[in-house]
Amino acid sequence: MTHSPLLQARVRTLRHEAEGVLSVELVPADGTRFPAFSAGSHVDLHLPNGITRSYSLLNPADDIDRYVLGVLFDPTSRGGSRFVHESLRCATVLPISTPRNNFKLAEPAQRTREPEQSVLIAGGIGVTPILCMYRQLRAQGRAARVVYCARSRRQAAFLDEFAALGGDVELWFDDEHGGQPFDLASYLAAQPKHVHAYCCGPLPMLAAFEAACAASGLVNVHVERFAAAATATQAPTGGYVVHLKRSDRTLEVPDGQRLLDTLLAAGVSCDYSCGEGICGACETTVLDGEPEHRDCVLSEAEKATGRSMMICVSGAKNGGRLVLDL
């Protein structure tokens, strides 16, 4: 898979949005305009400390004079959010990727008897793509409801943005309800079966959301993950061989080692970012062989074709041989 060249972005503003949340406004360093993007997209920031991290775009999708991101400080940060919060400065120029979208809004249904409806559920910093998506739905006049959950009001960013947009926005702060989380099961059970349900938030919320959708018989279900389950990031057991078609090299991937680590150790140039199979930066075309997919990006139908794989978490099925377009 061919990836677009990096863009050069200048940090124009850094703004405190809520407890532990900064917004980062980027503008093109060359004074032009950024590429267009769709609601739900994210970009990779290539930070000066050598760390690359993916963050969702939250500004209106038709506003390409700038990109705006929301970054939550993670106390266990491996160098991404900590650098943004403690070391990033205005006027810094950063390489960034072009936008990618693994969390697209469904296109409006045509010739349906049922009016289209969307429910957008955000947990914590998961609000960033949800805000952008809600803006687009409101601008298009499409029916949409938002449930925005956070541990407390002081940790909830962009409340003014939602207030300005208006419409059906329900806020839920755990500390104002005796520490109880929002009842996703009851809420989703009350939704029409044809509703498009979207959720972005921490892993426990996503698990509860998917379980509630399944129990309620909802089939138009869309999730965006900021972290992968532990099982997804474990290296596949069993070694295998990978042949790189373009560079005409054959490498052995040892038992218990990730394919990405093997490629990097061999000096192979390849794109990657999250290392957890959630951002799509490392998607690579498979020319031959059967991948063992562990990512959260490809749909089940896409995985079944075996045409591409996320090399940061996926490997070869049953120790077979892979041929990659690298």
Rosetta blueprint (number, residue, H / E / L):
1 M L
2 T L
3 H L
4 S L
5 P L
6 L L
7 L E
8 Q E
9 A E
10 R E
11 V E
12 R E
13 T E
14 L E
15 R E
16 H E
17 E E
18 A E
19 E L
20 G L
21 V E
22 L E
23 S E
24 V E
25 E E
26 L E
27 V E
28 P E
29 A L
30 D L
31 G L
32 T L
33 R L
34 F L
35 P L
36 A L
37 F L
38 S L
39 A L
40 G L
41 S L
42 H E
43 V E
44 D E
45 L E
46 H E
47 L L
48 P L
49 N L
50 G L
51 I L
52 T E
53 R E
54 S E
55 Y E
56 S E
57 L E
58 L L
59 N L
60 P L
61 A L
62 D L
63 D L
64 I L
65 D L
66 R L
67 Y E
68 V E
69 L E
70 G E
71 V E
72 L E
73 F L
74 D L
75 P L
76 T L
77 S L
78 R L
79 G L
80 G L
81 S H
82 R H
83 F H
84 V H
85 H H
86 E H
87 S L
88 L L
89 R L
90 C L
91 A L
92 T L
93 V E
94 L E
95 P E
96 I E
97 S L
98 T L
99 P L
100 R E
101 N L
102 N L
103 F L
104 K L
105 L L
106 A L
107 E L
108 P L
109 A L
110 Q L
111 R L
112 T L
113 R L
114 E L
115 P L
116 E L
117 Q E
118 S E
119 V E
120 L E
121 I E
122 A E
123 G E
124 G H
125 I H
126 G H
127 V H
128 T H
129 P H
130 I H
131 L H
132 C H
133 M H
134 Y H
135 R H
136 Q H
137 L H
138 R H
139 A H
140 Q L
141 G L
142 R L
143 A E
144 A E
145 R E
146 V E
147 V E
148 Y E
149 C E
150 A E
151 R L
152 S L
153 R H
154 R H
155 Q H
156 A L
157 A L
158 F L
159 L H
160 D H
161 E H
162 F H
163 A H
164 A H
165 L H
166 G L
167 G L
168 D E
169 V E
170 E E
171 L E
172 W E
173 F E
174 D H
175 D H
176 E H
177 H L
178 G L
179 G L
180 Q L
181 P L
182 F L
183 D L
184 L H
185 A H
186 S H
187 Y H
188 L H
189 A H
190 A L
191 Q L
192 P L
193 K L
194 H L
195 V L
196 H E
197 A E
198 Y E
199 C E
200 C E
201 G E
202 P L
203 L H
204 P H
205 M H
206 L H
207 A H
208 A H
209 F H
210 E H
211 A H
212 A H
213 C H
214 A H
215 A H
216 S H
217 G L
218 L L
219 V L
220 N E
221 V E
222 H E
223 V E
224 E E
225 R E
226 F L
227 A L
228 A L
229 A L
230 A H
231 T H
232 A H
233 T H
234 Q L
235 A L
236 P L
237 T L
238 G L
239 G L
240 Y E
241 V E
242 V E
243 H E
244 L E
245 K L
246 R L
247 S L
248 D L
249 R E
250 T E
251 L E
252 E E
253 V E
254 P L
255 D L
256 G L
257 Q L
258 R L
259 L H
260 L H
261 D H
262 T H
263 L H
264 L H
265 A H
266 A L
267 G L
268 V L
269 S L
270 C L
271 D L
272 Y L
273 S L
274 C L
275 G L
276 E L
277 G L
278 I L
279 C L
280 G L
281 A L
282 C L
283 E E
284 T E
285 T E
286 V E
287 L E
288 D E
289 G L
290 E L
291 P E
292 E E
293 H L
294 R L
295 D L
296 C L
297 V L
298 L L
299 S L
300 E H
301 A H
302 E H
303 K H
304 A H
305 T H
306 G L
307 R L
308 S E
309 M E
310 M E
311 I L
312 C L
313 V L
314 S L
315 G E
316 A E
317 K H
318 N H
319 G H
320 G L
321 R L
322 L E
323 V E
324 L E
325 D L
326 L L
